[in-house]
Amino acid sequence: MDPATLIPTPDAIPVHWGWFQFLLLLTFYLHILLMNVMLGTVIIAFVRHLQRPADSSLLSREISKKLPFSIALAVNFGVAPLLFVQVLYGHLIYASSVLMAALWLSIVAILIAAYYTAYIYRYQYNKMTDGRMVATGLISCLLLIIAFFFSSNFTLMHHPETWVRYFDHPAAMLLNFSDPTLIPRYLHFAASSVAVGGLAIALYFQRRQKNGEAEAGEWVRYGCNWFGYATFVNFAVGFWFFGALPKGIIIPSTLVGGLFSVFLIIGVITALLAAIYGLRQRIMPALCLLLGAIFSMIMVREFLRVAYLKPWFSLADLKVATAYSPMILFLLFFAGGLVLIGWMLKTTYQVFQNGEVQS
Amino acid sequence: MNYPVWQLDAFGGGLMIAMMAVFHVYISHFAVGGGLFLVLTELKGIRDKNQSILDYGYKHTKFFLLITMVAGGITGVGIWFTIALLNPAATSILIHNFVFAWAIEWVFFTIEIISLLIYYYTYKRMDQRNHLIMGWIYFAAAWMSLFTINGIIDFMLTPGDWIQTHNFWDGFFNPTFWPALFFRTALCIIIAGLFGFMTATWIKEDNLRRKLVRYCAMYLLIPFAVLLGSAWWYKAALPIDLQNLIFQLMPEMQPFITGFIYLSPILILGGLLLAVRLPGSVTRPVAVIMLLLGFAYMGCFEFIREGGRRPYILRDYMYSSSILKEDLTKVQQNGLLQEAKWVSYKKITTDNELHAGQEMYNILCLPCHSIGGPLNDIIKLSSVFSETGLDNMMSGMEKTHPYMPPFAGTAEERRAVAHYISYSLSGQRQSKETADIIPVSADIPAFDANVDEYVLLAWSDLGIQSMTDSSNTWMMLPPGVTLNASLIHRGETPEVITEGVSLEYMVATDFNNPAAQVDFWLNTAKLYNKEVSVNTGLSGSGLSGIMKAEKSTFSADLVPLVPYTDKGSYMPYPTVSITAKDEEGKIVATTTVVAPIATEMACRNCHAGPWRVENRAGISKLAAENVLAAHDRLSGTSLIAQAAAGQPVLCQQCHSDSNGQQSGNGQQLNMSAAIHGFHANFLSGQDETGCASCHPTAEDGATRAFRGMHHTLELDCTNCHGSLSDHALTLLKSEQEKGNKRADVLINRLQPNAVDTVADIKPRRPWINEPDCLNCHKEFQAPEDDTTFNQWTAGEEELFKNRTDESGQLRCAGCHNSAHAVYPAVNPYNKELDNIQPLQYQTEPFPIGSNRNCAICHTIPMAEEMHHPNMLREFRNQ
């Protein structure tokens, strides 16, 4: 059976695909950052609890307070890229989702479990002893399972040639183990989470240190070390990922291949520099370089997707049934929302700065 | 069919989305209404200068946050996951059309999350003014997210002008957008009250608890007027045919509609109850029950909204099977297997038939029909059908069940799906064996042409006749065969004798106790309001008796024959001996005649149950009851109740029937128009096998009643009577011309075959306007055509069974036998059984007098032609 005959026909999009590509990259970037913070900090907290079960450090206490926030924001910022990826690649992602079926859907239950466990960790923190290790361990595992399913789905969608397995397994629950890039890709995201989590910890405690808290200082160094070493581990995983790519998928002389290579090089260099600055506790430069590295890597990921899909589909194939007004309305609401959120955050920040009390 | 299908069995039929969505929607409505509740409660605490109210507000906010952010928020994403798994094609259409509506909703989600987190975590720290502003921002953002998703949800049921324009704004601001928005807003506030009870009833301090429980009750009670008003508005905003469909025509909607209607006053009363001063030990359980009732209330509404959309996922645009409405005809013509991407086969073969059937089931049926699960379990629903019946039902399911789609595939594919359902899911094994017919003997009475002075001819009125043998439940066709006879005194000029002789008839000894075989005689008083003695026909004829002399023939009306021997075996051709005696009692002639009567009526194909007798004939009680239940369901009658109360239903109590001189109730279609007009929905596009579903003419059945010369020439029912659709249309047309509105409905569902349009159909009354033999046998010559339609006898006199020869004395049927069994007939029980008289008088099975055998009656050959043109020749079909 020719796999191309299985690929569903995509529906028309309301504006040029470039708009959706831009929105996808922007919101995915934000999601990845938030997701990394969420996953990274809980893994670090878990390791901390594992190493010192009786310890109730400032670090883990703060992580327990912040974890529900980071989950809420990571999930919320996951909604937008999920929306835009369905617009551009829906016909592929729906097919791969159905092939995974119950596994894909289980993400919902797993996420609820992780999220409620995070609240338990937060509100029962003081009463727990070994429970902290169990809670953070559980949350880490659950989130890592979710991450694995995401990696599976978004790679399975690249491989229509494996979709014929469906006919022997209509109850689905198919994964993508035949793809040698699945495991390194997954581990690359996981390791990067730990790294970003470490830097987020360093950044947070640096601010508290600047506000006068002396004990915050040890956690700045702690976070920086996690960041630096996790990034070095991530280089190894990254090379594994790169090596597992199919031969010839990236042809540097093409536009896609060329851009892939450029962004990959930028990403590697900025990540390396970020790690070095991080280990030197130069948080701000490390942060800027990290943000640049992640941006570059997301671009790399996108070009890789285009390269994988080249035999099957390209975005230019999508038909456009033009309707600009809803997008314009969205952009207006988006801008307005940013302003409103900005005001809310500013007002709240002032409360915490001034220590205002309800009058 | 463009996407793979997730094969769920018990969890199929939409159960996953039902669970995910009702759960999410209940909590998300709380998330909206609760936002208002939080701010107003804080305001109340400030205005009343009551710190404990503010403390309550703070606690309730935590409760609110934990429920709405986690369970509520994640299941919202869960809905996206679920719909993309269950119906990716429809999801794709929604996403591609409404992406920016969802993007706008996402902006509001972000504002909600941030504002709620701020609201909670700065409850005791922020200044009043700003804190309240945060709360109001939360509520406004939450309500706006409701506003936004409302457009998309309502679009699915009432797409409005979008169908023509495909314009975002037409689709978003669709016909039910505004009523649904008011409805849901009211519901949000009500649900906020219900959740408020959960925290308020747990307050320990009595005064505060009572105060706040009463406060929560206001949220429950005040919006109810708006809720019920907007519910009425919502219903009125639906297109009329959709209102009719949901509220009248969908039986499975009834429990949800009833639930919604009953729960409304129950929730109001519950709210009033909680507002009264009651101890905490009472209010707490009541609060929990109210919360669960609220969930059920929400569930009822959402089930009505979602279920009422069937057979569409996007009404008027895409079916639940993901097939676009505009593509349906193409799929039916080319075949589902050709058009679908994710199927294993492109053609059905005997090897792959079951698997292909399963794959097609998954595409076409699984979206609504679970396999062994709670939603529209196909195993339960299909259990009343035989495989054939199921295939028939599927061929016309959308006509009587407008919430079902037309079958999206070829007839062959439909049979494969029916086979899969019957064989694999229901475990039925359809025997395709031909009925085992045990031959009987045919005794030909003696006739000596040199000695005998009389020729006695006898025939039954009808060559094919059925009776229904489930009289305890209902009666449509009573037992009884009308026999006719002619006595001819032989000579050069024969004489037809009706005086000075008596013709006695006697049924064969095997058939002497019909009352022991059927329940008819237990019910005659109830059915016909008159006493009928056991083993006596409706006209008073017994198992033996004297035939009544008429103009030129004798008749015995409705001789009480049933197709069961005294041993209970099925035998649809009982014989009757006729003996002519002169005034002294001397026998002058005898003969034997077959009196056909059958109960091979396959109601059980669709109406449950086995055959009643010997796996080949008879209507079982189960089938009979199912017939009434279906009639009740589709026609709004209460016949099952009537039968259960001991009063079996006579179909003709409503449906007039000239065959039994029943006048009906003056409102319904006549019996023939009703039964054919309805069943033609499911038996169209078939040749004579459609007729054989009810009439005992199946080629492999136990009766094979169409057995005369025409059958041997390979004509079938449809040659003279038209296809079932055409046949039904002729009857319905006649009723339509009388002004019967039901006829219009049934006519609209049928397509004519033999003519181009319904306007070309010539109406006919049953039993009176029938095909005329002379349509093909023009002027008694050899026919040039073998098919006739739309030419009916003007009245009863022209019917074959009533017609006579040129002399006016001899009935056509006397020499040729009854219609459908014209000589030479081939009876499945014995080749000679239906040719007794020809064999008796001329040793050849052809019509009496064939092959210039006029001497049978005339004693000498004849040179001139009489009786009818073109008879003085060799019989054409030797």
Chai-1 contact restraints between the chains, C-beta under 6 A:
chainA,res_idxA,chainB,res_idxB,connection_type,confidence,min_distance_angstrom,max_distance_angstrom,comment,restraint_id
A,L6,B,K341,contact,1.0,0.0,6.0,A-B,restraint_1
A,P8,B,N2,contact,1.0,0.0,6.0,A-B,restraint_2
A,P8,B,Y3,contact,1.0,0.0,6.0,A-B,restraint_3
A,D11,B,S92,contact,1.0,0.0,6.0,A-B,restraint_4
A,D11,B,I93,contact,1.0,0.0,6.0,A-B,restraint_5
A,D11,B,H96,contact,1.0,0.0,6.0,A-B,restraint_6
A,A72,B,M69,contact,1.0,0.0,6.0,A-B,restraint_7
A,A72,B,I113,contact,1.0,0.0,6.0,A-B,restraint_8
A,N76,B,F109,contact,1.0,0.0,6.0,A-B,restraint_9
A,N76,B,T110,contact,1.0,0.0,6.0,A-B,restraint_10
A,N76,B,I113,contact,1.0,0.0,6.0,A-B,restraint_11
A,V79,B,W106,contact,1.0,0.0,6.0,A-B,restraint_12
A,A80,B,W106,contact,1.0,0.0,6.0,A-B,restraint_13
A,L83,B,W102,contact,1.0,0.0,6.0,A-B,restraint_14
A,Q86,B,I95,contact,1.0,0.0,6.0,A-B,restraint_15
A,V87,B,V99,contact,1.0,0.0,6.0,A-B,restraint_16
A,G90,B,S92,contact,1.0,0.0,6.0,A-B,restraint_17
A,Y94,B,Y3,contact,1.0,0.0,6.0,A-B,restraint_18
A,Y94,B,A84,contact,1.0,0.0,6.0,A-B,restraint_19
A,Y94,B,P88,contact,1.0,0.0,6.0,A-B,restraint_20
A,A95,B,Y3,contact,1.0,0.0,6.0,A-B,restraint_21
A,S97,B,A84,contact,1.0,0.0,6.0,A-B,restraint_22
A,S97,B,L85,contact,1.0,0.0,6.0,A-B,restraint_23
A,V98,B,P4,contact,1.0,0.0,6.0,A-B,restraint_24
A,V98,B,W6,contact,1.0,0.0,6.0,A-B,restraint_25
A,V98,B,L85,contact,1.0,0.0,6.0,A-B,restraint_26
A,A101,B,W6,contact,1.0,0.0,6.0,A-B,restraint_27
A,L105,B,F81,contact,1.0,0.0,6.0,A-B,restraint_28
A,V108,B,G78,contact,1.0,0.0,6.0,A-B,restraint_29
A,V108,B,F81,contact,1.0,0.0,6.0,A-B,restraint_30
A,L111,B,I74,contact,1.0,0.0,6.0,A-B,restraint_31
A,I112,B,I74,contact,1.0,0.0,6.0,A-B,restraint_32
A,Y115,B,V70,contact,1.0,0.0,6.0,A-B,restraint_33
A,Y116,B,V70,contact,1.0,0.0,6.0,A-B,restraint_34
A,Y166,B,P4,contact,1.0,0.0,6.0,A-B,restraint_35
A,F167,B,S344,contact,1.0,0.0,6.0,A-B,restraint_36
A,P170,B,Q7,contact,1.0,0.0,6.0,A-B,restraint_37
A,A171,B,Q7,contact,1.0,0.0,6.0,A-B,restraint_38
A,A172,B,W6,contact,1.0,0.0,6.0,A-B,restraint_39
A,A323,B,F168,contact,1.0,0.0,6.0,A-B,restraint_40
A,P326,B,F100,contact,1.0,0.0,6.0,A-B,restraint_41
A,P326,B,F168,contact,1.0,0.0,6.0,A-B,restraint_42
A,M327,B,F100,contact,1.0,0.0,6.0,A-B,restraint_43
A,F330,B,F100,contact,1.0,0.0,6.0,A-B,restraint_44
A,F330,B,A103,contact,1.0,0.0,6.0,A-B,restraint_45
A,F330,B,I104,contact,1.0,0.0,6.0,A-B,restraint_46
A,F333,B,I104,contact,1.0,0.0,6.0,A-B,restraint_47
A,F333,B,V107,contact,1.0,0.0,6.0,A-B,restraint_48
A,F334,B,V107,contact,1.0,0.0,6.0,A-B,restraint_49
A,G337,B,V107,contact,1.0,0.0,6.0,A-B,restraint_50
A,G337,B,I111,contact,1.0,0.0,6.0,A-B,restraint_51
A,I341,B,I114,contact,1.0,0.0,6.0,A-B,restraint_52
A,M344,B,I114,contact,1.0,0.0,6.0,A-B,restraint_53
A,M344,B,I118,contact,1.0,0.0,6.0,A-B,restraint_54
A,T347,B,N130,contact,1.0,0.0,6.0,A-B,restraint_55
A,T348,B,I118,contact,1.0,0.0,6.0,A-B,restraint_56
A,V351,B,T122,contact,1.0,0.0,6.0,A-B,restraint_57
A,V351,B,R125,contact,1.0,0.0,6.0,A-B,restraint_58
A,V351,B,M126,contact,1.0,0.0,6.0,A-B,restraint_59
A,E356,B,D127,contact,1.0,0.0,6.0,A-B,restraint_60
A,Q358,B,K124,contact,1.0,0.0,6.0,A-B,restraint_61
A,Q358,B,Q128,contact,1.0,0.0,6.0,A-B,restraint_62
A,S359,B,D127,contact,1.0,0.0,6.0,A-B,restraint_63
